[in-house]
Structure formats: structure tokens, C-alpha cells
């Protein structure tokens, strides 16, 4: 599992870290359009908190490029994408097979950015166990 602490603990210079736009998240991880993702990010009749909630039904929060402007572009990390995928699965918007594919993509990206590089042995075993 990729955690927020893994993301913020790094010194990302010139925005080289694993940060993703709406378009990139929609295409790379969900194989959908950015319009699809934007619709899922907004509340609707059946999903008053949006499609992206935690297991307690609390709306997931996402970063903004400019935190002082609530209308600025959203910015996602790998730590955001995992719970997004689980939420879509819980709402039956994606299949278990699609969920597994998305989680594998997140793990590959995390590995490419060496996010697991400084984990101790216990944390590494837990991260491996979360893949199944």
C-alpha cells in the first residue's frame, strides 16, 4: 500500500514526483476519459459525497495545484489512487479484475519512483501482502 507519508517524505524537485492530473489518472489508471473522472469526483443523487469515499463513507480529499484556490486543478498521488479504486469497486463501478489491475499499476509506479526503497523489512512484507 502506498501511503501519503511515502509521498510527502520525499524531496520532489521541479515537480518530478509521482503527481498526476485528472487526465493522467483517468487514462493511465482507470482507462477512462477525464470527463468520466470529473463526473465521478462530483456528488450526484446516488452518491451525495461523490464516488470517492473511504470505508466509513467520508469523502476523500484531494490536493489542488494551488491550495489557496478551490477551483484550481486537482493533483493526485499514488496514495490517492488506491483508495479511489477501492471506492469505485465498493460502488460496483469497476470489477474485481479491474481493481486488481489498477492496484498493480499503482505498485509498479511506486516501485519506479522507489517509494518502497526505505521501508524496513516489516513494512515491505506488509506492502507485498496488500497486493493480493
C-alpha positions as CSV (number, residue, x, y, z in Angstrom):
1,X,0.0,0.0,0.0
2,X,1.3,3.4,-0.9
3,X,0.8,5.9,1.9
4,X,0.7,9.7,2.0
5,X,3.8,9.6,4.2
6,X,5.7,7.9,1.5
7,X,4.8,10.7,-0.9
8,X,5.4,13.7,1.3
9,X,8.6,12.3,2.8
10,X,10.4,12.8,-0.5
11,X,12.1,15.9,-1.7
12,X,10.4,16.3,-5.1
13,X,12.3,19.0,-7.0
14,X,10.7,20.6,-10.1
15,X,7.5,18.5,-9.6
16,X,9.3,15.3,-10.7
17,X,7.5,13.2,-8.2
18,X,4.5,10.9,-8.8
19,X,1.9,13.6,-9.1
20,X,-0.9,13.1,-11.7
21,X,-3.5,15.3,-13.3
22,X,-7.2,14.4,-13.7
23,X,-6.4,13.4,-17.3
24,X,-3.4,11.2,-16.4
25,X,-5.3,9.4,-13.6
26,X,-8.3,8.8,-15.8
27,X,-6.3,7.5,-18.8
28,X,-3.4,5.7,-17.1
29,X,-5.0,4.1,-14.1
30,X,-8.7,3.8,-15.0
31,X,-8.6,3.6,-18.8
32,X,-11.3,6.2,-19.0
33,X,-11.7,9.8,-20.1
34,X,-11.0,12.8,-17.9
35,X,-14.7,13.7,-18.3
36,X,-15.6,10.4,-16.7
37,X,-13.3,11.0,-13.7
38,X,-14.6,14.6,-13.3
39,X,-18.2,13.3,-13.1
40,X,-17.1,10.7,-10.5
41,X,-15.4,13.5,-8.5
42,X,-18.7,15.4,-8.1
43,X,-21.6,14.4,-5.9
44,X,-24.8,13.1,-7.6
45,X,-28.1,11.8,-6.5
46,X,-26.9,8.3,-5.7
47,X,-23.5,9.4,-4.3
48,X,-24.0,12.6,-2.2
49,X,-20.4,12.5,-1.1
50,X,-19.0,11.7,-4.6
51,X,-18.0,8.3,-5.8
52,X,-14.8,8.6,-3.8
53,X,-15.3,7.9,-0.1
54,X,-13.5,5.9,2.5
55,X,-14.9,2.8,4.1
56,X,-16.8,5.0,6.6
57,X,-18.5,6.9,3.8
58,X,-16.4,10.0,4.3
59,X,-15.4,11.9,1.2
60,X,-11.8,11.5,0.1
61,X,-9.8,14.7,-0.1
62,X,-7.5,15.5,-3.0
63,X,-4.8,18.1,-3.4
64,X,-5.1,21.2,-5.6
65,X,-2.2,22.7,-7.6
66,X,-2.9,25.9,-5.8
67,X,-4.4,25.1,-2.3
68,X,-5.5,28.7,-1.9
69,X,-7.8,28.5,-4.9
70,X,-10.6,25.8,-4.6
71,X,-11.1,26.0,-8.3
72,X,-7.5,25.1,-9.3
73,X,-6.7,21.8,-10.9
74,X,-6.7,18.7,-8.9
75,X,-3.5,16.9,-8.2
76,X,-3.4,13.2,-7.3
77,X,-0.7,11.0,-5.8
78,X,-0.5,7.2,-5.8
79,X,-1.7,7.3,-2.2
80,X,-5.0,8.9,-3.6
81,X,-5.4,6.4,-6.5
82,X,-5.5,3.2,-4.3
83,X,-8.5,4.4,-2.2
84,X,-10.2,5.8,-5.3
85,X,-10.0,2.3,-6.9
86,X,-11.3,0.6,-3.8
87,X,-14.2,3.1,-3.6
88,X,-15.2,2.5,-7.2
89,X,-15.1,-1.2,-6.5
90,X,-17.3,-0.8,-3.4
91,X,-19.8,1.2,-5.5
92,X,-19.7,-1.6,-8.2
93,X,-18.3,0.8,-10.8
94,X,-15.4,-1.4,-11.5
95,X,-14.9,-5.2,-11.4
96,X,-12.6,-7.1,-9.0
97,X,-10.3,-7.8,-12.0
98,X,-10.1,-4.1,-12.9
99,X,-9.4,-3.3,-9.3
100,X,-6.5,-5.7,-9.3
101,X,-5.1,-4.2,-12.5
102,X,-5.3,-0.7,-11.1
103,X,-3.6,-1.7,-7.9
104,X,-0.8,-3.4,-9.9
105,X,-0.3,-0.2,-11.9
106,X,0.0,1.8,-8.6
107,X,2.5,-0.7,-7.3
108,X,4.6,-0.5,-10.5
109,X,4.6,3.3,-10.4
110,X,5.5,3.3,-6.7
111,X,8.4,0.9,-7.5
112,X,9.6,3.1,-10.4
113,X,9.7,6.1,-8.0
114,X,11.4,3.9,-5.4
115,X,8.7,4.7,-2.8
116,X,9.4,1.3,-1.1
117,X,13.2,1.8,-1.1
118,X,13.5,2.9,2.5
119,X,10.9,0.6,4.1
120,X,12.1,-1.7,6.8
121,X,11.6,-5.4,6.4
122,X,8.2,-5.5,8.2
123,X,6.8,-2.6,6.2
124,X,8.0,-4.3,2.9
125,X,6.3,-7.6,3.8
126,X,3.1,-5.7,4.6
127,X,3.2,-3.8,1.3
128,X,3.7,-7.1,-0.6
129,X,0.7,-8.6,1.3
130,X,-1.5,-5.7,0.3
131,X,-1.0,-6.6,-3.4
132,X,-3.1,-9.7,-3.3
